[in-house]
């Protein structure tokens, strides 16, 4: 058993999710026990700065270094706090805070320009290791990108190890700022299956970013509330509105939704500029704030359902939601309506916390990194081969 702390702040930038986890086994025999989980909100000024950078605000190199260190210190504090009442962790897996994500060019464009992807997560692991005294694995996405991949999504293989069912196909739909899906075909695990058969475990697994989830909804909540709200809690405001289907159809014409996987995206596409364009286009329909929220919710729903219909070999038997958007009851109802008769539940109902599943995943990926086990799935990210994910930042007592 290895005690690990998983840390991540997603594209919603609503705080650092910290999970203290006991990890047993490696892949085909993987088991995790969530000892403790907590979300640590960013200080308001730091969150504001991060969101500004994610929206394209310029930084000097000195300001970038200061921001990197400030995020690392918040992550280190979260790690120390989450384990304060328990036996100390042996390892930290820190995803960091994404502030920029650029997918690689594809097709003829890639052949012409050779533009690889690039993804920047702040909160440097070396400082976290120094402040906590715990070996820290960080910068998980760069190796996959160097191998020609998107660097995302990285969690589907962990989902397969923890959630795959023998007689039922699943879609694990994460609803963070950006939505992403892992498709897990029904699979029986053989009793004598070993680590050399991990490639077989990956057979049939698919994954991609589906588009905006909470990013546009959160921007709308802030905009229409004059800053008094940061989210539409439970989707209660949106539930009082009426979606404008004509607008949804117009927005779905955006090129990203038509691209086949592998694909990934971020606030660079579905952020403040995109939301401003949505507001301009919505004004022609004289929509109320509730109508706009309902319409943006419908965009999230339609993008998810449409991508399933376009890119899956068959519709899943069951969809399990996770991430902050899984608490949006209006969004969940709309998904259930559009996916019927497919059952829509949450990963918590399958035994894996909706709020800390991503942090748990990066705890697992950290264990795999120090054990020399590749953590990406090339058919999901587009990488040329499986690679080791993450950089190991050792502290004074090293990895045990």
TANORWO-V969652 format. One record per residue. N is the residue number from 1. SS is DSSP state (a for helix, b for strand, c for the rest). OMEGA is omega in whole degrees, 0 to 359 (* if undefined). Layout:
BEGIN
n=N ss=SS omega=OMEGA
n=N ss=SS omega=OMEGA
END
This chain:
BEGIN
n=1 ss=c omega=177
n=2 ss=b omega=177
n=3 ss=b omega=188
n=4 ss=b omega=172
n=5 ss=b omega=173
n=6 ss=b omega=182
n=7 ss=b omega=175
n=8 ss=b omega=165
n=9 ss=b omega=187
n=10 ss=c omega=185
n=11 ss=c omega=174
n=12 ss=c omega=179
n=13 ss=c omega=181
n=14 ss=c omega=177
n=15 ss=c omega=182
n=16 ss=b omega=174
n=17 ss=b omega=180
n=18 ss=b omega=179
n=19 ss=b omega=173
n=20 ss=b omega=193
n=21 ss=b omega=167
n=22 ss=b omega=182
n=23 ss=b omega=178
n=24 ss=b omega=182
n=25 ss=c omega=183
n=26 ss=c omega=184
n=27 ss=c omega=182
n=28 ss=c omega=178
n=29 ss=c omega=187
n=30 ss=c omega=172
n=31 ss=b omega=177
n=32 ss=b omega=174
n=33 ss=b omega=179
n=34 ss=b omega=180
n=35 ss=b omega=180
n=36 ss=b omega=176
n=37 ss=b omega=179
n=38 ss=b omega=174
n=39 ss=b omega=181
n=40 ss=b omega=181
n=41 ss=c omega=172
n=42 ss=c omega=166
n=43 ss=c omega=188
n=44 ss=a omega=182
n=45 ss=a omega=179
n=46 ss=a omega=177
n=47 ss=a omega=179
n=48 ss=a omega=180
n=49 ss=a omega=179
n=50 ss=a omega=180
n=51 ss=a omega=178
n=52 ss=a omega=179
n=53 ss=a omega=178
n=54 ss=a omega=179
n=55 ss=c omega=174
n=56 ss=c omega=178
n=57 ss=c omega=183
n=58 ss=c omega=176
n=59 ss=c omega=168
n=60 ss=c omega=178
n=61 ss=a omega=179
n=62 ss=a omega=179
n=63 ss=a omega=178
n=64 ss=a omega=179
n=65 ss=a omega=179
n=66 ss=a omega=180
n=67 ss=a omega=178
n=68 ss=a omega=181
n=69 ss=a omega=180
n=70 ss=a omega=178
n=71 ss=a omega=179
n=72 ss=a omega=180
n=73 ss=a omega=177
n=74 ss=a omega=178
n=75 ss=a omega=179
n=76 ss=a omega=178
n=77 ss=a omega=178
n=78 ss=a omega=180
n=79 ss=a omega=181
n=80 ss=a omega=182
n=81 ss=a omega=185
n=82 ss=a omega=182
n=83 ss=c omega=188
n=84 ss=c omega=184
n=85 ss=c omega=184
n=86 ss=c omega=172
n=87 ss=c omega=186
n=88 ss=c omega=176
n=89 ss=c omega=177
n=90 ss=c omega=190
n=91 ss=b omega=173
n=92 ss=b omega=169
n=93 ss=b omega=186
n=94 ss=b omega=176
n=95 ss=b omega=185
n=96 ss=b omega=182
n=97 ss=b omega=177
n=98 ss=b omega=175
n=99 ss=b omega=179
n=100 ss=b omega=177
n=101 ss=b omega=179
n=102 ss=b omega=178
n=103 ss=c omega=177
n=104 ss=c omega=172
n=105 ss=c omega=182
n=106 ss=c omega=174
n=107 ss=a omega=183
n=108 ss=a omega=180
n=109 ss=a omega=179
n=110 ss=a omega=180
n=111 ss=a omega=181
n=112 ss=a omega=189
n=113 ss=a omega=180
n=114 ss=c omega=185
n=115 ss=c omega=177
n=116 ss=c omega=175
n=117 ss=c omega=176
n=118 ss=b omega=179
n=119 ss=b omega=184
n=120 ss=b omega=174
n=121 ss=b omega=179
n=122 ss=b omega=185
n=123 ss=c omega=193
n=124 ss=c omega=185
n=125 ss=a omega=181
n=126 ss=a omega=179
n=127 ss=a omega=177
n=128 ss=a omega=179
n=129 ss=a omega=181
n=130 ss=a omega=184
n=131 ss=a omega=183
n=132 ss=a omega=187
n=133 ss=c omega=182
n=134 ss=c omega=176
n=135 ss=c omega=187
n=136 ss=b omega=173
n=137 ss=b omega=183
n=138 ss=b omega=177
n=139 ss=c omega=187
n=140 ss=c omega=191
n=141 ss=c omega=191
n=142 ss=a omega=183
n=143 ss=a omega=177
n=144 ss=a omega=179
n=145 ss=a omega=178
n=146 ss=a omega=178
n=147 ss=c omega=176
n=148 ss=c omega=183
n=149 ss=c omega=177
n=150 ss=c omega=188
n=151 ss=c omega=182
n=152 ss=c omega=345
n=153 ss=c omega=182
n=154 ss=c omega=189
n=155 ss=c omega=185
n=156 ss=a omega=181
n=157 ss=a omega=175
n=158 ss=a omega=176
n=159 ss=a omega=181
n=160 ss=a omega=181
n=161 ss=a omega=187
n=162 ss=a omega=191
n=163 ss=a omega=182
n=164 ss=c omega=181
n=165 ss=c omega=185
n=166 ss=c omega=187
n=167 ss=c omega=186
n=168 ss=c omega=175
n=169 ss=c omega=184
n=170 ss=b omega=161
n=171 ss=b omega=174
n=172 ss=b omega=186
n=173 ss=b omega=176
n=174 ss=b omega=180
n=175 ss=b omega=172
n=176 ss=c omega=172
n=177 ss=c omega=174
n=178 ss=b omega=178
n=179 ss=b omega=170
n=180 ss=b omega=185
n=181 ss=b omega=168
n=182 ss=b omega=177
n=183 ss=b omega=182
n=184 ss=b omega=177
n=185 ss=c omega=176
n=186 ss=c omega=183
n=187 ss=c omega=173
n=188 ss=c omega=175
n=189 ss=c omega=178
n=190 ss=c omega=184
n=191 ss=c omega=183
n=192 ss=c omega=180
n=193 ss=c omega=182
n=194 ss=c omega=187
n=195 ss=a omega=180
n=196 ss=a omega=182
n=197 ss=a omega=181
n=198 ss=a omega=178
n=199 ss=a omega=177
n=200 ss=a omega=177
n=201 ss=a omega=181
n=202 ss=a omega=182
n=203 ss=c omega=175
n=204 ss=c omega=179
n=205 ss=c omega=177
n=206 ss=b omega=177
n=207 ss=b omega=177
n=208 ss=b omega=172
n=209 ss=b omega=183
n=210 ss=b omega=181
n=211 ss=b omega=182
n=212 ss=b omega=172
n=213 ss=c omega=180
n=214 ss=c omega=189
n=215 ss=a omega=182
n=216 ss=a omega=179
n=217 ss=a omega=179
n=218 ss=a omega=178
n=219 ss=a omega=179
n=220 ss=a omega=180
n=221 ss=a omega=178
n=222 ss=a omega=184
n=223 ss=a omega=186
n=224 ss=a omega=178
n=225 ss=a omega=183
n=226 ss=c omega=178
n=227 ss=c omega=180
n=228 ss=c omega=176
n=229 ss=c omega=172
n=230 ss=c omega=177
n=231 ss=c omega=170
n=232 ss=c omega=189
n=233 ss=a omega=179
n=234 ss=a omega=185
n=235 ss=a omega=186
n=236 ss=c omega=180
n=237 ss=c omega=180
n=238 ss=a omega=183
n=239 ss=a omega=179
n=240 ss=a omega=182
n=241 ss=c omega=179
n=242 ss=c omega=180
n=243 ss=c omega=175
n=244 ss=c omega=186
n=245 ss=a omega=179
n=246 ss=a omega=177
n=247 ss=a omega=180
n=248 ss=a omega=180
n=249 ss=a omega=177
n=250 ss=a omega=182
n=251 ss=a omega=180
n=252 ss=c omega=176
n=253 ss=c omega=178
n=254 ss=c omega=189
n=255 ss=a omega=184
n=256 ss=a omega=185
n=257 ss=a omega=181
n=258 ss=a omega=182
n=259 ss=c omega=175
n=260 ss=c omega=174
n=261 ss=c omega=0
n=262 ss=c omega=176
n=263 ss=c omega=179
n=264 ss=c omega=182
n=265 ss=c omega=181
n=266 ss=c omega=180
n=267 ss=c omega=176
n=268 ss=c omega=178
n=269 ss=c omega=185
n=270 ss=c omega=181
n=271 ss=c omega=187
n=272 ss=a omega=181
n=273 ss=a omega=179
n=274 ss=a omega=179
n=275 ss=a omega=178
n=276 ss=a omega=177
n=277 ss=a omega=177
n=278 ss=a omega=179
n=279 ss=a omega=180
n=280 ss=a omega=182
n=281 ss=a omega=179
n=282 ss=a omega=183
n=283 ss=a omega=180
n=284 ss=c omega=181
n=285 ss=c omega=177
n=286 ss=c omega=183
n=287 ss=c omega=172
n=288 ss=c omega=175
n=289 ss=a omega=179
n=290 ss=a omega=178
n=291 ss=a omega=179
n=292 ss=a omega=178
n=293 ss=a omega=178
n=294 ss=a omega=181
n=295 ss=a omega=176
n=296 ss=a omega=175
n=297 ss=a omega=180
n=298 ss=a omega=176
n=299 ss=a omega=177
n=300 ss=a omega=181
n=301 ss=a omega=183
n=302 ss=a omega=180
n=303 ss=a omega=178
n=304 ss=a omega=183
n=305 ss=a omega=180
n=306 ss=a omega=180
n=307 ss=a omega=175
n=308 ss=a omega=183
n=309 ss=a omega=184
n=310 ss=a omega=193
n=311 ss=a omega=178
n=312 ss=c omega=175
n=313 ss=c omega=176
n=314 ss=c omega=176
n=315 ss=c omega=183
n=316 ss=c omega=174
n=317 ss=c omega=184
n=318 ss=b omega=174
n=319 ss=b omega=177
n=320 ss=b omega=181
n=321 ss=b omega=173
n=322 ss=b omega=183
n=323 ss=c omega=184
n=324 ss=a omega=181
n=325 ss=a omega=178
n=326 ss=a omega=176
n=327 ss=a omega=179
n=328 ss=c omega=187
n=329 ss=a omega=177
n=330 ss=a omega=178
n=331 ss=a omega=180
n=332 ss=a omega=179
n=333 ss=a omega=180
n=334 ss=a omega=176
n=335 ss=a omega=180
n=336 ss=a omega=179
n=337 ss=a omega=184
n=338 ss=a omega=181
n=339 ss=a omega=181
n=340 ss=c omega=13
n=341 ss=c omega=178
n=342 ss=c omega=181
n=343 ss=b omega=178
n=344 ss=b omega=179
n=345 ss=b omega=176
n=346 ss=b omega=178
n=347 ss=a omega=177
n=348 ss=a omega=179
n=349 ss=a omega=175
n=350 ss=a omega=174
n=351 ss=c omega=181
n=352 ss=c omega=188
n=353 ss=c omega=177
n=354 ss=c omega=185
n=355 ss=c omega=186
n=356 ss=c omega=181
n=357 ss=a omega=181
n=358 ss=a omega=177
n=359 ss=a omega=176
n=360 ss=a omega=181
n=361 ss=a omega=181
n=362 ss=a omega=169
n=363 ss=a omega=179
n=364 ss=a omega=180
n=365 ss=a omega=177
n=366 ss=a omega=177
n=367 ss=a omega=179
n=368 ss=a omega=181
n=369 ss=a omega=183
n=370 ss=a omega=176
n=371 ss=c omega=178
n=372 ss=c omega=181
n=373 ss=c omega=177
n=374 ss=c omega=185
n=375 ss=c omega=180
n=376 ss=c omega=173
n=377 ss=c omega=184
n=378 ss=a omega=181
n=379 ss=a omega=178
n=380 ss=a omega=185
n=381 ss=a omega=184
n=382 ss=c omega=178
n=383 ss=c omega=181
n=384 ss=c omega=184
n=385 ss=c omega=171
n=386 ss=c omega=181
n=387 ss=c omega=172
n=388 ss=c omega=183
n=389 ss=c omega=173
n=390 ss=c omega=177
n=391 ss=b omega=182
n=392 ss=b omega=177
n=393 ss=b omega=185
n=394 ss=c omega=173
n=395 ss=c omega=189
n=396 ss=c omega=181
n=397 ss=c omega=172
n=398 ss=c omega=181
n=399 ss=c omega=178
n=400 ss=c omega=*
END
